[in-house]
Amino acid sequence: MSKLVRLELEPDEALVLFEFLSRYSDEQVLAIEDKAEQVALWNLLCLLEKQLVEPFLPEYSRLVRDARDRLRGPAE
């Protein structure tokens, strides 16, 4: 898969998502602390749904598995 996926976020969405992901990076816990985080995640999902065709393909499970393998990298 070589094409780039470009997403445009509103500044408030970007800031709330940054805080959410930073907290996860620090604490290794994914937890919604404010409804705004949930809204920002839903908005991000909507943006991805508009960009991606893969979720609607019959081989979606395999595509996700392959993408995970590529992102994870070689086993050490």
NORZI-V5451 format. One record per residue. N is the residue number from 1. PHI is phi in whole degrees, 0 to 359 (NA if undefined). OMEGA is omega in whole degrees, 0 to 359 (999 if undefined). D_FIRST is the distance of its C-alpha to the first C-alpha in Angstrom with 2 decimals. Layout:
n: [N N]
phi: [PHI PHI]
omega: [OMEGA OMEGA]
d_first: [D_FIRST D_FIRST]
This chain:
n: [1 2 3 4 5 6 7 8 9 10 11 12 13 14 15 16 17 18 19 20 21 22 23 24 25 26 27 28 29 30 31 32 33 34 35 36 37 38 39 40 41 42 43 44 45 46 47 48 49 50 51 52 53 54 55 56 57 58 59 60 61 62 63 64 65 66 67 68 69 70 71 72 73 74 75 76]
phi: [NA 247 282 275 252 250 235 245 251 290 306 295 298 299 294 294 294 300 297 301 288 296 298 298 300 281 252 58 228 266 218 284 259 210 304 300 294 297 296 298 293 298 297 297 301 299 297 294 299 285 263 264 258 304 300 257 269 298 267 307 301 293 298 295 301 295 297 299 300 294 291 294 83 294 292 266]
omega: [187 182 178 174 181 179 176 180 170 181 179 177 181 181 180 178 177 180 179 182 177 178 178 180 181 190 183 178 175 180 177 179 183 180 179 177 178 179 180 177 176 179 177 177 179 178 179 178 179 185 188 172 186 181 183 180 181 182 183 182 179 180 177 179 180 179 178 179 181 181 181 182 182 177 179 999]
d_first: [0.00 3.79 6.07 8.57 10.48 14.13 16.96 20.64 23.12 26.87 28.65 30.26 27.03 25.53 28.74 29.08 25.51 26.08 29.29 27.81 25.05 27.61 29.99 27.49 26.82 30.60 31.69 28.80 29.82 27.92 30.82 31.38 34.43 34.75 33.93 32.19 29.45 28.96 28.92 26.40 24.05 24.62 23.94 20.62 19.74 20.87 18.71 15.56 16.89 17.24 13.69 11.64 12.02 10.65 14.06 15.86 14.38 16.63 14.15 13.39 15.19 13.27 9.84 11.67 13.29 10.34 8.92 12.60 13.05 10.53 12.16 15.52 15.37 17.86 21.04 24.05]
